[in-house]
Amino acid sequence: MIQDKALHSSWPRKLRERQEKKLVQALAQQLQDGKRREREEKKRRREENMKRRLENERKAEVVQVIRNPLKLKRAKKKQLRRVEKRDTLALLQKAPVRTKAAME
């Protein structure tokens, strides 16, 4: 006589399968969290590097303050492309303007 397979599985087997399923899901979640953390860390490092690079470029710049705006009208197109507007208050405070009275 041939016995057919039961239509339902046994209770211990169901518990074991549930436990295995939970372990697999936990492992998958852990891997996803690791990848997400790595992406966030990479993004943060990239932003820090860009910020540091920009600061270093600003420090290395040679700046010449144009006090007479009429010079810009006489400048050629090629020169005007290189002119950038910046907040020069800090630069003006570092280097005070010399006058004849101050030199005497």
Secondary structure, 3 states (H helix, E strand, C coil): CCCCCCCCCCHHHHHHHHHHHHHHHHHHHHHHHHHHHHHHHHHHHHHHHHHHHHHHHHHHCCCCCCCCCHHHHHCCHHHHHHCCCCCCHHHHHHCCCCCHHHHC
